[in-house]
């Protein structure tokens, strides 16, 4: 019962009072460590943002407020930045730092900006959802790949 109360408290305060819905096959929490672990077909939804993974760990501070989300295992996502830019993609691991509002995507990253028709592929991509700024590191022994859609003038 205590775990359920902690979980309810945690998610009522998540990310600026926006509702966060998480579905998973299993859940465990450790209040002392400040960790909530969701595993098995994890689906997260917050406003227009979506994330799917095999496992998600939510780290909290002493006030039970989320500080970091770590998603692993076939992560797919759809994210909208503060200015409305829409991204979809996949990565092996995704880390979201709540205070900074920054996503870190690791290994086999494929990030696609839908509204601008831009794509980034690399080993590490960082996206700040407040400023919309992104930067990338190339695939091991290879470059960062950027793909742009440049319309031809008629």
Backbone bond lengths (Angstrom), bond angles and torsions (degrees), N, CA, C in turn:
res aa  C-N    CA-C-N  psi(-1)  N-CA   C-N-CA  omega(-1)  CA-C   N-CA-C  phi
1 X - - - 1.444 - - 1.535 111.22 -
2 X 1.343 115.45 -38.34 1.451 120.04 179.97 1.528 110.85 -62.20
3 X 1.352 116.63 -39.90 1.463 120.79 178.42 1.521 111.00 -62.30
4 X 1.303 116.39 -40.11 1.467 120.04 -179.93 1.527 110.10 -64.60
5 X 1.324 117.81 -42.25 1.467 120.90 178.15 1.522 111.38 -64.18
6 X 1.335 116.78 -40.65 1.462 120.23 177.38 1.519 109.89 -62.52
7 X 1.323 115.83 -44.85 1.459 120.55 179.46 1.525 111.52 -60.57
8 X 1.298 117.35 -45.76 1.464 120.44 179.23 1.523 111.42 -62.88
9 X 1.324 117.22 -42.36 1.462 121.23 177.64 1.515 110.57 -62.62
10 X 1.315 115.44 -45.58 1.455 121.32 -179.16 1.520 111.28 -56.67
11 X 1.292 116.86 -49.69 1.456 119.87 -173.03 1.517 114.83 -83.21
12 X 1.313 118.65 -12.33 1.454 118.70 172.26 1.522 111.18 -78.75
13 X 1.335 116.29 -20.45 1.465 120.73 179.59 1.517 112.71 -99.83
14 X 1.290 118.87 -5.00 1.467 122.85 -171.12 1.524 111.94 -62.75
15 X 1.325 113.29 133.79 1.462 123.48 168.90 1.523 114.73 43.18
16 X 1.306 114.43 69.42 1.465 121.77 173.64 1.520 112.94 60.77
17 X 1.293 117.33 38.62 1.459 124.68 174.82 1.521 114.18 67.74
18 X 1.320 118.77 8.37 1.455 119.95 173.07 1.518 107.81 -76.29
19 X 1.310 115.63 145.01 1.458 119.80 -179.13 1.525 110.61 -71.42
20 X 1.311 115.15 132.09 1.452 122.38 175.38 1.513 107.04 -117.49
21 X 1.330 116.38 123.46 1.457 121.20 178.99 1.521 108.35 -110.17
22 X 1.339 116.42 129.46 1.455 121.32 178.91 1.519 108.88 -126.58
23 X 1.333 115.18 130.04 1.467 121.92 173.10 1.518 107.29 -117.06
24 X 1.334 116.72 139.26 1.452 121.39 178.31 1.517 109.39 -158.62
25 X 1.324 115.65 162.79 1.460 120.83 177.19 1.521 111.05 -71.61
26 X 1.360 116.62 -37.02 1.466 119.29 179.45 1.521 111.18 -142.46
27 X 1.326 115.24 159.82 1.457 123.11 -178.74 1.517 109.16 -143.68
28 X 1.339 115.85 139.98 1.463 120.88 170.79 1.520 107.85 -144.97
29 X 1.330 116.22 153.79 1.463 120.66 -179.13 1.514 109.94 -139.54
30 X 1.315 114.61 147.88 1.455 122.31 174.63 1.522 106.49 -130.00
31 X 1.320 116.20 101.63 1.458 121.59 -176.09 1.524 111.40 -63.17
32 X 1.313 118.15 -37.61 1.457 121.46 -178.76 1.527 111.04 -65.33
33 X 1.340 117.25 -44.63 1.462 121.28 177.91 1.526 111.87 -76.37
34 X 1.312 117.61 -20.25 1.462 120.58 -175.92 1.508 111.80 72.84
35 X 1.345 116.62 41.98 1.467 121.55 -178.78 1.522 111.02 -127.80
36 X 1.309 115.02 134.54 1.463 122.27 170.53 1.521 106.51 -121.09
37 X 1.328 116.63 125.52 1.463 121.35 -175.40 1.526 109.37 -115.24
38 X 1.330 114.70 124.08 1.454 122.31 175.75 1.523 106.43 -113.25
39 X 1.322 117.64 130.99 1.455 118.76 179.13 1.521 111.23 -141.37
40 X 1.331 113.48 155.84 1.450 120.85 -179.30 1.512 113.03 84.05
41 X 1.316 116.63 99.90 1.465 122.87 175.71 1.533 112.05 50.81
42 X 1.326 116.59 53.53 1.465 122.44 -177.10 1.522 110.11 -75.25
43 X 1.328 115.32 130.97 1.463 122.53 176.81 1.523 107.84 -128.42
44 X 1.343 115.98 121.77 1.462 121.41 178.73 1.519 109.13 -116.68
45 X 1.341 116.26 138.23 1.459 121.87 177.99 1.521 108.39 -136.55
46 X 1.334 116.18 128.13 1.463 122.61 174.26 1.517 107.32 -140.95
47 X 1.317 116.07 111.95 1.456 121.23 -177.44 1.531 109.20 55.42
48 X 1.343 118.63 -120.42 1.468 122.05 179.15 1.527 112.79 -91.21
49 X 1.327 117.39 -2.94 1.462 121.35 -177.05 1.525 110.91 -90.19
50 X 1.352 114.40 142.15 1.465 121.21 178.67 1.518 109.69 -138.40
51 X 1.330 115.16 145.20 1.456 120.39 176.84 1.519 108.00 -145.94
52 X 1.330 115.72 134.29 1.464 122.37 176.61 1.524 107.67 -124.26
53 X 1.344 116.26 139.40 1.465 120.64 -178.94 1.521 109.47 -160.60
54 X 1.328 115.47 170.01 1.465 120.59 174.39 1.521 110.71 -77.60
55 X 1.352 116.01 -33.14 1.460 120.40 -176.68 1.523 109.91 -149.27
56 X 1.337 116.71 140.07 1.462 122.31 174.48 1.520 107.89 -133.80
57 X 1.335 115.23 129.60 1.461 121.21 174.35 1.520 107.44 -113.05
58 X 1.337 115.93 129.02 1.458 121.44 177.38 1.525 107.14 -109.82
59 X 1.332 115.37 122.62 1.461 121.94 178.82 1.525 108.26 -99.31
60 X 1.336 116.64 137.13 1.458 121.53 -178.23 1.524 110.62 -124.78
61 X 1.341 115.64 159.39 1.458 120.88 176.11 1.531 109.95 -91.32
62 X 1.312 117.01 -171.86 1.474 121.98 -177.02 1.526 112.67 -62.42
63 X 1.337 116.86 -24.48 1.477 121.55 178.18 1.525 112.37 -90.92
64 X 1.322 117.15 11.89 1.470 123.99 -178.25 1.521 113.57 62.66
65 X 1.328 116.86 25.92 1.463 120.53 176.16 1.522 108.38 -95.43
66 X 1.320 117.66 135.14 1.464 121.14 -179.49 1.526 111.76 -62.08
67 X 1.320 116.03 134.82 1.460 121.64 176.87 1.522 111.65 -112.95
68 X 1.343 115.50 -29.13 1.466 119.23 -177.18 1.529 109.59 -155.29
69 X 1.335 115.23 141.91 1.459 123.34 173.85 1.523 106.95 -117.10
70 X 1.329 117.69 131.80 1.462 121.23 176.97 1.525 107.86 -124.94
71 X 1.331 115.92 117.45 1.466 121.84 -179.87 1.524 108.60 -112.26
72 X 1.342 116.48 134.93 1.462 121.16 179.59 1.523 110.50 -135.99
73 X 1.321 114.49 159.35 1.460 120.09 174.88 1.509 114.30 83.99
74 X 1.323 116.32 89.72 1.465 120.64 175.84 1.518 113.56 56.55
75 X 1.316 117.29 49.00 1.470 121.77 -175.44 1.525 110.64 -73.89
76 X 1.327 115.59 128.78 1.463 122.26 170.91 1.519 106.90 -123.50
77 X 1.336 116.44 152.73 1.458 118.49 -174.45 1.524 111.99 -156.12
78 X 1.328 114.19 160.55 1.464 124.30 170.40 1.519 105.37 -138.90
79 X 1.342 116.59 123.16 1.465 122.20 -174.04 1.518 109.12 -130.84
80 X 1.328 116.37 142.42 1.462 122.04 173.45 1.526 107.85 -118.33
81 X 1.341 117.37 127.72 1.460 121.27 179.71 1.529 110.11 -79.12
82 X 1.327 115.81 172.71 1.459 121.59 -179.17 1.536 111.78 -58.62
83 X 1.343 116.48 -35.58 1.465 119.74 -179.88 1.527 113.54 -86.94
84 X 1.346 117.28 5.43 1.452 121.26 174.30 1.520 115.96 95.06
85 X 1.338 118.41 1.21 1.465 120.48 177.18 1.527 108.54 -66.97
86 X 1.326 116.21 137.24 1.461 121.15 -177.22 1.524 110.63 -110.78
87 X 1.342 114.69 130.73 1.463 121.96 179.78 1.520 109.73 -123.98
88 X 1.324 115.77 143.77 1.462 121.98 169.78 1.516 106.87 -132.00
89 X 1.320 115.59 163.00 1.451 116.88 176.52 1.505 113.61 164.88
90 X 1.330 113.15 -165.42 1.458 120.07 179.50 1.527 109.39 -150.62
91 X 1.331 115.14 158.44 1.457 123.07 178.09 1.523 107.83 -162.47
92 X 1.320 115.82 163.14 1.464 119.17 176.60 1.530 111.24 -74.65
93 X 1.350 115.90 -32.62 1.466 120.72 -177.21 1.518 108.86 -146.02
94 X 1.344 116.41 137.69 1.457 121.84 178.00 1.524 108.21 -130.41
95 X 1.341 115.83 131.56 1.462 121.73 177.12 1.526 107.26 -121.58
96 X 1.334 116.56 128.40 1.458 121.52 177.33 1.522 108.23 -116.28
97 X 1.335 117.04 121.13 1.462 123.32 178.07 1.529 107.01 -97.17
98 X 1.332 116.71 111.41 1.464 120.77 -171.21 1.523 113.34 -65.34
99 X 1.334 118.53 -43.38 1.463 121.72 -177.32 1.525 111.40 -61.56
100 X 1.331 116.49 -40.49 1.464 121.58 -178.63 1.526 112.78 -86.44
101 X 1.331 116.51 -17.33 1.463 123.18 -174.97 1.540 110.22 56.68
102 X 1.343 114.16 49.17 1.463 121.75 -176.92 1.522 109.55 -125.84
103 X 1.339 114.74 133.82 1.463 122.12 173.62 1.522 108.60 -99.42
104 X 1.338 116.22 137.23 1.464 123.17 172.26 1.530 106.15 -117.27
105 X 1.320 116.60 120.23 1.460 122.42 179.04 1.522 107.88 -107.78
106 X 1.358 117.18 132.03 1.454 121.48 -175.64 1.530 111.97 -125.92
107 X 1.324 115.98 143.22 1.463 126.44 172.51 1.533 112.60 58.73
108 X 1.314 114.40 126.86 1.470 121.64 178.02 1.527 112.29 51.49
109 X 1.319 115.77 43.77 1.462 121.45 -176.29 1.525 110.02 -79.82
110 X 1.308 115.29 132.55 1.457 122.50 172.83 1.523 105.84 -135.60
111 X 1.330 115.74 106.01 1.463 122.87 -176.45 1.521 108.10 -114.42
112 X 1.316 116.77 125.37 1.464 121.47 -176.92 1.527 109.05 -121.47
113 X 1.347 116.58 124.10 1.460 121.13 174.86 1.521 106.95 -89.95
114 X 1.310 116.29 109.35 1.463 122.58 -172.22 1.521 112.80 -63.99
115 X 1.315 117.60 -51.19 1.463 121.38 -173.68 1.536 113.18 -69.32
116 X 1.321 119.24 -24.15 1.465 122.72 179.92 1.519 112.96 -106.08
117 X 1.317 117.66 -4.74 1.459 122.90 -178.36 1.523 111.78 53.92
118 X 1.344 115.41 50.26 1.461 122.26 176.08 1.525 107.82 -117.54
119 X 1.324 116.30 148.28 1.462 120.98 177.54 1.521 109.76 -134.61
120 X 1.329 115.49 144.57 1.461 122.19 174.74 1.520 107.47 -126.95
121 X 1.338 115.73 133.29 1.458 121.30 173.64 1.514 107.69 -126.84
122 X 1.331 116.81 133.50 1.453 119.92 -179.26 1.513 111.63 -175.04
123 X 1.325 115.58 -172.41 1.460 121.87 179.70 1.521 111.70 -89.13
124 X 1.332 115.96 -29.98 1.462 120.26 178.07 1.515 108.92 -146.12
125 X 1.328 115.61 128.27 1.458 121.77 176.72 1.514 106.91 -130.25
126 X 1.334 116.46 135.96 1.456 122.12 178.79 1.522 107.52 -118.12
127 X 1.339 116.73 131.29 1.462 122.26 -178.77 1.517 109.15 -129.75
128 X 1.335 116.60 120.34 1.455 122.59 175.99 1.526 106.67 -92.84
129 X 1.332 117.71 115.72 1.463 119.04 -174.90 1.524 113.01 -79.61
130 X 1.328 118.32 -11.33 1.460 120.79 175.54 1.520 110.41 -82.06
131 X 1.335 117.07 -47.99 1.466 120.84 -177.30 1.522 112.86 -91.58
132 X 1.340 117.61 -20.26 1.450 121.54 -177.10 1.524 112.92 79.24
133 X 1.342 117.56 5.23 1.459 121.01 -179.66 1.526 110.34 -80.16
134 X 1.338 115.14 143.85 1.469 121.28 179.16 1.518 108.88 -137.29
135 X 1.331 115.68 151.10 1.462 120.31 170.01 1.522 108.11 -146.05
136 X 1.330 115.06 157.40 1.467 119.84 -172.46 1.520 111.85 -139.23
137 X 1.339 114.54 153.83 1.458 123.53 173.04 1.519 107.00 -115.81
138 X 1.323 116.81 139.39 1.462 121.44 -175.39 1.511 114.36 -65.88
139 X 1.301 114.02 163.68 1.455 122.59 175.08 1.524 107.39 -64.75
140 X 1.324 117.63 145.95 1.468 121.73 -179.26 1.530 109.61 -50.92
141 X 1.316 115.37 127.31 1.471 122.89 -177.52 1.526 112.32 61.23
142 X 1.324 116.78 26.41 1.462 119.24 179.04 1.517 110.97 -156.30
143 X 1.314 116.50 171.99 1.462 121.31 -176.43 1.531 113.13 -86.27
144 X 1.322 115.21 168.33 1.459 121.56 165.00 1.521 105.19 -73.65
145 X 1.294 117.24 139.49 1.464 120.65 178.62 1.521 108.42 -111.22
146 X 1.324 116.08 124.27 1.457 122.52 176.83 1.524 107.85 -116.35
147 X 1.311 116.29 134.55 1.461 121.11 178.72 1.520 107.43 -124.79
148 X 1.333 116.17 125.54 1.457 122.31 179.82 1.515 109.19 -119.35
149 X 1.306 116.61 147.93 1.455 122.19 173.22 1.524 107.03 -100.65
150 X 1.346 116.56 107.33 1.470 121.25 -177.78 1.520 107.30 -109.07
151 X 1.329 115.99 110.83 1.468 118.52 -179.14 1.527 112.17 -68.81
152 X 1.317 116.10 141.03 1.462 122.96 177.29 1.522 108.81 -80.32
153 X 1.348 115.90 140.54 1.466 119.82 174.79 1.511 108.06 -80.25
154 X 1.316 115.14 139.30 1.474 118.52 179.66 1.487 111.69 -96.98
